[in-house]
Amino acid sequence: MSKKLRQIIPRLEEVVGSDYVSASPDICRSYAYSCFLSSKWVTIPELVVMPQTTEQVSAVIKLANKYKIPLTPKGLCGGTGHGGPLDGGILLDLTHLDKIILIDTVNMKAVTEAGCSFFKLSQELFKNGLMLPTTEYGPGPNVAASVITPVNAFGKTRYGRNVDLVEGFEVVLPNGEIITVGSMAYAHTNFGPFYRYIHGPDLVGLFVQSNGAYGIVTKIAYMCLKLPKDWSSTAYYWPENKIENVTKTMM
């Protein structure tokens, strides 16, 4: 382990707690693989940090900048996603940012932390007569990964895509500054996270499907839909000699 990493560990433990910082080779290696890549693709972090709040994410980023240590966030639930960081350093596991903050049945809004799984959010919405279109990766990934991962062409519903209903973000920028855009700009007021298009430019789209390029998403605000009385999904197939009909149908 480098001298810089040895120096930063006590500082990180002050921020998130000693139980949420680990340089154990076994723990670090458990983050080294991706379910989407070959088992030969192995990238091992040198340190794993698990923040529990947005403020802790900000503090960890500022420390990483101060010590000039690479930092890579990991969001997908269930051990999936990109595997470990390409350049070693700190892997920031957002699993513990998993709280549902608001379900507003009157205004049909939901606010959740980034690490909350889409499945968990959906189950609570169903109980309240609301729903969201299932994310393209299915119900397993967390809400942040569902929104910032650039994916298209499958999982779409008659209601549109999951990302079409995002109205606001809380984001920690690369310098550690915490910002709110869209409806989340009003999250701490009596008005609440009600409407995406606030005064000024609409910056929500900057973070949708950004793959995390502009900051670490820590909270997301959704506009929800009413849960229909009946719903279903349908699958179709075509014989190979009529495959051109697939394109016509999709269009």
Phi, psi and chi 1 to 4 in degrees:
 res  aa     phi    psi   chi1   chi2   chi3   chi4
   1 MET       -  138.6 -178.6 -177.0  -65.6      -
   2 SER   -69.9  161.5   69.1      -      -      -
   3 LYS   -62.6  -37.8 -179.0  179.2  178.3 -178.7
   4 LYS   -62.7  -40.3  -72.2 -168.3  -64.7 -174.8
   5 LEU   -68.0  -39.8  -82.1  171.2      -      -
   6 ARG   -62.4  -35.5  -73.7 -164.6  -62.8  -90.7
   7 GLN   -71.1  -34.5  -69.9  175.5  -29.6      -
   8 ILE   -82.8  -22.7 -159.1  175.1      -      -
   9 ILE   -57.2  -49.6  -73.1  176.8      -      -
  10 PRO   -60.3  -34.6  -22.6   34.3      -      -
  11 ARG   -68.5  -40.3  -58.0  -71.5  -55.2  -83.1
  12 LEU   -66.6  -37.6  -68.7  170.5      -      -
  13 GLU   -64.8  -32.8  -70.2  177.7  -21.9      -
  14 GLU   -65.5  -31.6  -68.8  175.3    5.7      -
  15 VAL   -80.8  -51.2  172.6      -      -      -
  16 VAL  -109.3  -11.2  -58.3      -      -      -
  17 GLY   100.8  145.6      -      -      -      -
  18 SER   -65.1  -25.3   57.9      -      -      -
  19 ASP   -73.6  -10.5  -69.7  -20.4      -      -
  20 TYR  -115.4   18.7  -60.5   96.4      -      -
  21 VAL  -130.7  129.6  178.7      -      -      -
  22 SER  -146.5  135.5  179.6      -      -      -
  23 ALA  -112.7   13.1      -      -      -      -
  24 SER   -58.1  128.1  161.6      -      -      -
  25 PRO   -57.0  -37.1  -25.2   35.0      -      -
  26 ASP   -67.4  -43.5  -67.8  -27.1      -      -
  27 ILE   -67.2  -44.4  -70.5  177.4      -      -
  28 CYS   -61.8  -39.2  -70.7      -      -      -
  29 ARG   -68.4  -26.8 -167.6  168.1 -174.1   84.4
  30 SER   -66.2  -15.9   70.2      -      -      -
  31 TYR   -98.7    6.4  -71.8   86.5      -      -
  32 ALA   -87.2   -7.4      -      -      -      -
  33 TYR  -116.3  158.5  -57.2   93.9      -      -
  34 SER  -124.6  135.5  168.1      -      -      -
  35 CYS   -70.0  -12.6   67.2      -      -      -
  36 PHE   -96.2   -6.7  -57.7  111.4      -      -
  37 LEU  -122.3  169.0  -59.7  170.6      -      -
  38 SER   -62.3  151.8  163.9      -      -      -
  39 SER   -65.0  -13.1   59.9      -      -      -
  40 LYS   -81.4  -14.0  -65.3 -179.9 -179.2  178.9
  41 TRP   -85.8   99.4 -179.0  -82.7      -      -
  42 VAL  -124.8  120.4 -179.3      -      -      -
  43 THR  -130.3  113.2   53.0      -      -      -
  44 ILE  -104.2  125.4  -55.4  175.6      -      -
  45 PRO   -71.7  157.8   27.1  -34.1      -      -
  46 GLU   -90.0  -20.3  -61.9  170.1   89.7      -
  47 LEU  -153.1  137.3 -160.3   60.6      -      -
  48 VAL  -114.0  129.7  174.8      -      -      -
  49 VAL  -126.6  134.5  179.5      -      -      -
  50 MET  -122.1   90.4  -56.3  179.3   80.1      -
  51 PRO   -71.7  156.8   28.1  -34.8      -      -
  52 GLN  -115.6   -7.5  -59.2  102.4   63.3      -
  53 THR  -140.6  162.9   66.9      -      -      -
  54 THR   -61.6  -39.3  -60.5      -      -      -
  55 GLU   -62.9  -36.2  -69.9   70.7   25.8      -
  56 GLN   -68.2  -39.5  -70.8  178.9   -4.8      -
  57 VAL   -57.6  -45.8  173.1      -      -      -
  58 SER   -60.3  -45.4  171.4      -      -      -
  59 ALA   -65.1  -39.2      -      -      -      -
  60 VAL   -65.1  -42.7  171.2      -      -      -
  61 ILE   -61.5  -42.4  -70.0  175.6      -      -
  62 LYS   -64.2  -38.3  -70.4  176.2 -179.9  177.7
  63 LEU   -66.8  -43.0  -78.5  171.0      -      -
  64 ALA   -61.2  -39.0      -      -      -      -
  65 ASN   -65.6  -42.7  -73.5  -22.6      -      -
  66 LYS   -61.3  -42.3  178.8  179.2  179.0  179.6
  67 TYR   -92.3    0.7  -73.2   87.8      -      -
  68 LYS    56.5   50.4  -66.4 -178.8  169.0   47.5
  69 ILE  -110.7  129.6  -63.7  172.6      -      -
  70 PRO   -59.3  143.7  -20.1   30.6      -      -
  71 LEU  -134.5  131.9 -177.5  146.0      -      -
  72 THR  -128.2  121.7  -55.9      -      -      -
  73 PRO   -79.1  148.5   28.7  -33.0      -      -
  74 LYS  -129.2  126.0 -174.8  177.9  178.4   68.8
  75 GLY  -117.5  -35.3      -      -      -      -
  76 LEU   -60.4  139.3  -75.9  165.5      -      -
  77 CYS   -78.3  163.8  -61.4      -      -      -
  78 GLY    73.0   21.0      -      -      -      -
  79 GLY    78.6   11.1      -      -      -      -
  80 THR   -93.0 -168.5   58.9      -      -      -
  81 GLY   102.0 -150.6      -      -      -      -
  82 HIS   -81.9   -4.0   54.7   61.2      -      -
  83 GLY    78.8 -155.2      -      -      -      -
  84 GLY   -82.7  175.0      -      -      -      -
  85 PRO   -72.1  147.6   25.3  -32.5      -      -
  86 LEU   -69.7  -28.6  -65.2  177.2      -      -
  87 ASP  -112.1   24.2  -61.3  -43.9      -      -
  88 GLY    68.9 -144.8      -      -      -      -
  89 GLY    74.7 -145.2      -      -      -      -
  90 ILE   -96.4  132.6  -62.1  170.5      -      -
  91 LEU  -103.9  123.3 -172.0  141.3      -      -
  92 LEU   -98.9  105.5 -160.7   66.4      -      -
  93 ASP   -91.8  117.7 -175.6  -15.8      -      -
  94 LEU   -94.3   16.7  -56.6  176.5      -      -
  95 THR   -55.7  -35.2  -58.8      -      -      -
  96 HIS   -80.2   -9.2  -71.5  -72.3      -      -
  97 LEU   -87.5   72.1  -83.3   77.9      -      -
  98 ASP  -123.8   18.8   65.7  -15.8      -      -
  99 LYS   -85.3  143.1  -67.3 -175.8  -73.2  -63.6
 100 ILE   -87.9  117.4  -63.7  172.7      -      -
 101 ILE   -88.9  -37.2  -62.2  167.6      -      -
 102 LEU  -151.7  134.0  170.7   71.0      -      -
 103 ILE  -128.8  109.7  -66.0 -179.5      -      -
 104 ASP  -105.9  102.4 -179.4  -11.5      -      -
 105 THR   -75.2  -22.8   56.9      -      -      -
 106 VAL   -73.6  -50.3  174.7      -      -      -
 107 ASN   -93.8   -1.9  -63.7  -53.1      -      -
 108 MET    59.0   53.3  -60.3  173.8   64.5      -
 109 LYS  -123.8  154.4  -51.1  -67.2  178.6  179.7
 110 ALA  -140.8  140.0      -      -      -      -
 111 VAL  -128.3  132.3  178.7      -      -      -
 112 THR  -143.3  156.0  177.6      -      -      -
 113 GLU   -74.9  161.5  -70.3 -177.0  -31.9      -
 114 ALA   -62.9  -33.8      -      -      -      -
 115 GLY   -84.8   -1.4      -      -      -      -
 116 CYS   -69.9  130.3  175.4      -      -      -
 117 SER   -70.5  150.3   75.5      -      -      -
 118 PHE   -61.7  -34.3 -173.9   80.7      -      -
 119 PHE   -61.7  -47.3  176.8   83.2      -      -
 120 LYS   -60.3  -45.3  176.4  179.6  175.8  179.7
 121 LEU   -62.8  -44.5  174.2   60.1      -      -
 122 SER   -61.3  -41.2  -67.3      -      -      -
 123 GLN   -61.7  -39.1  -65.1  -53.5  -58.9      -
 124 GLU   -71.4  -35.7  -68.5  -56.7  -47.6      -
 125 LEU   -65.5  -41.7  -69.4  175.6      -      -
 126 PHE   -57.6  -42.0  -67.4  160.0      -      -
 127 LYS   -62.3  -24.2  -66.5  174.9 -173.7  176.5
 128 ASN  -105.3   15.1  -71.9  -84.3      -      -
 129 GLY    74.3   21.7      -      -      -      -
 130 LEU  -121.3  170.1  -59.7  173.1      -      -
 131 MET  -157.5  166.2   64.3  163.4  -74.2      -
 132 LEU  -134.6  148.3  -76.0  170.2      -      -
 133 PRO   -59.3  139.0  -20.7   31.2      -      -
 134 THR   -64.2  137.6  -57.0      -      -      -
 135 THR   -62.6  155.4  172.1      -      -      -
 136 GLU   -58.2  -29.7  -78.0   82.8  -11.2      -
 137 TYR   -87.4    6.9  -78.7  123.1      -      -
 138 GLY    89.9 -173.0      -      -      -      -
 139 PRO   -83.1   -6.9   31.2  -35.4      -      -
 140 GLY   -74.8  -45.9      -      -      -      -
 141 PRO   -62.1  159.7  -23.8   33.6      -      -
 142 ASN   -77.0  169.7   64.0   36.2      -      -
 143 VAL   -66.8  -33.7  -68.8      -      -      -
 144 ALA   -66.5  -46.9      -      -      -      -
 145 ALA   -62.7  -35.3      -      -      -      -
 146 SER   -63.4  -29.2  -57.8      -      -      -
 147 VAL   -96.0  -37.0  169.1      -      -      -
 148 ILE   -93.2  -12.1   68.4  171.7      -      -
 149 THR   -79.5  123.7  -53.7      -      -      -
 150 PRO   -75.0  100.7   24.4  -30.7      -      -
 151 VAL  -142.6  151.5   62.6      -      -      -
 152 ASN  -155.3  168.3 -153.9  -20.5      -      -
 153 ALA    89.2  -10.3      -      -      -      -
 154 PHE  -143.0  154.3   61.8   98.0      -      -
 155 GLY    87.2    5.4      -      -      -      -
 156 LYS   -78.0  146.5 -175.0  170.4 -179.7  175.7
 157 THR  -118.3  174.7   72.5      -      -      -
 158 ARG   -63.8  -16.8   63.3  177.3  -65.1 -178.4
 159 TYR   -90.0    0.5  -54.0  103.2      -      -
 160 GLY    99.6 -172.6      -      -      -      -
 161 ARG   -88.8  158.7  -62.1  179.1   60.8 -144.2
 162 ASN   -52.1  -45.3  173.3  -87.8      -      -
 163 VAL   -69.1  -18.1  -63.8      -      -      -
 164 ASP   -67.2  -17.3  -65.9  -23.1      -      -
 165 LEU  -105.7    7.5  -63.6  174.2      -      -
 166 VAL   -74.9  130.4  173.7      -      -      -
 167 GLU  -116.3  -14.9  -68.0 -164.2  -34.9      -
 168 GLY  -167.5  159.6      -      -      -      -
 169 PHE  -136.9  149.3  -72.5  108.2      -      -
 170 GLU  -108.9  130.4  177.5 -173.1   78.9      -
 171 VAL  -135.8  140.7 -177.2      -      -      -
 172 VAL   -99.6  116.7 -175.7      -      -      -
 173 LEU   -74.0  166.2  -61.5  179.2      -      -
 174 PRO   -58.6  -21.2  -29.4   37.2      -      -
 175 ASN   -90.3    0.6   64.8   -3.7      -      -
 176 GLY    95.3   -5.5      -      -      -      -
 177 GLU   -70.9  138.8 -179.7 -176.1   -3.6      -
 178 ILE   -97.9  125.0  -59.3  170.6      -      -
 179 ILE  -125.3  159.5   65.6  166.6      -      -
 180 THR  -128.2  136.9   51.6      -      -      -
 181 VAL  -129.3  159.3  -61.2      -      -      -
 182 GLY    63.2 -143.0      -      -      -      -
 183 SER   -64.3  -23.3   67.3      -      -      -
 184 MET   -68.5  -14.8  -74.6  -59.0  -69.8      -
 185 ALA   -63.9  -22.7      -      -      -      -
 186 TYR  -104.8   10.7  -69.7  126.3      -      -
 187 ALA   -61.3  -29.9      -      -      -      -
 188 HIS  -101.6   19.0  -57.8  -64.5      -      -
 189 THR  -113.2  170.8   70.4      -      -      -
 190 ASN   -65.6  -24.0  -67.8  -27.9      -      -
 191 PHE   -67.4  -40.7 -168.9   57.6      -      -
 192 GLY    79.7  173.7      -      -      -      -
 193 PRO   -76.5   76.4   29.0  -34.1      -      -
 194 PHE   -99.2  -35.6  179.6   70.4      -      -
 195 TYR  -143.1  134.4 -170.0   57.9      -      -
 196 ARG   -68.1  -44.2  170.0  174.7  173.9  171.8
 197 TYR   -89.6   84.2  -60.5  101.3      -      -
 198 ILE   -85.9 -177.6   61.5  173.1      -      -
 199 HIS   -65.5  138.6  -64.9  -67.6      -      -
 200 GLY    97.0 -177.5      -      -      -      -
 201 PRO   -67.7  150.5   24.7  -33.8      -      -
 202 ASP   -86.6  107.7  173.6   29.3      -      -
 203 LEU   -99.9    3.1  -61.5  177.6      -      -
 204 VAL   -60.2  -43.7  172.1      -      -      -
 205 GLY   -63.8  -18.9      -      -      -      -
 206 LEU   -63.8  -30.9 -175.3   65.8      -      -
 207 PHE  -101.7  -21.0  -60.9   98.6      -      -
 208 VAL   -65.5  128.7  170.0      -      -      -
 209 GLN    57.8   26.2  -64.6 -163.2  139.8      -
 210 SER   -82.6   -9.3   66.7      -      -      -
 211 ASN    60.9   25.3 -141.2   17.0      -      -
 212 GLY    76.8   16.3      -      -      -      -
 213 ALA   -69.0  -24.8      -      -      -      -
 214 TYR  -110.4   -0.5  -54.1  117.2      -      -
 215 GLY   157.7  175.3      -      -      -      -
 216 ILE  -100.4  113.9  -61.7  176.7      -      -
 217 VAL   -70.9  129.6  170.7      -      -      -
 218 THR  -117.1  -22.5   51.0      -      -      -
 219 LYS  -143.6  150.2  -69.2 -173.3 -179.8   73.2
 220 ILE  -135.1  138.1  -63.9  175.0      -      -
 221 ALA  -110.4  131.3      -      -      -      -
 222 TYR  -115.6  147.0  -85.4  110.9      -      -
 223 MET   -90.5  126.0  177.0  179.7   71.6      -
 224 CYS   -98.9  170.4  -58.4      -      -      -
 225 LEU  -118.6  158.1  -56.6  168.3      -      -
 226 LYS   -71.2  138.7  -73.9 -173.4  176.9 -179.7
 227 LEU   -73.6  118.8 -178.9   66.7      -      -
 228 PRO   -70.1  156.2   24.4  -32.0      -      -
 229 LYS   -62.3  -42.4 -179.3 -179.5  177.8 -178.4
 230 ASP  -129.3  143.7  -58.5  -63.2      -      -
 231 TRP  -154.2  160.0   62.1  -19.2      -      -
 232 SER  -160.9  172.5   64.4      -      -      -
 233 SER  -126.1  156.0   59.8      -      -      -
 234 THR  -133.0  139.6  -53.7      -      -      -
 235 ALA  -117.0  145.6      -      -      -      -
 236 TYR  -128.7  156.4  -58.8   89.1      -      -
 237 TYR  -144.9  157.9   74.2   93.7      -      -
 238 TRP  -132.2  144.9  -75.0  -99.5      -      -
 239 PRO   -66.0  153.2   20.9  -31.0      -      -
 240 GLU   -58.3  -33.7 -172.3  173.7   -0.9      -
 241 ASN   -74.5   -4.1   61.5   -7.2      -      -
 242 LYS  -122.1   28.0  -64.7 -177.4  179.2 -180.0
 243 ILE   -62.1  -24.7 -163.5   68.5      -      -
 244 GLU   -63.9  -23.0   67.8  -81.2   -1.9      -
 245 ASN   -68.3  -22.8  -69.6  -26.1      -      -
 246 VAL   -62.0  -45.3  175.1      -      -      -
 247 THR   -62.6  -43.4  -57.7      -      -      -
 248 LYS   -62.6  -40.9  -67.0  179.0 -179.0  177.5
 249 THR   -68.0  -41.7  -59.3      -      -      -
 250 MET   -65.8  -36.2  -67.8  179.5   68.2      -
 251 MET   -68.9      -  -66.5  -61.8  -69.4      -
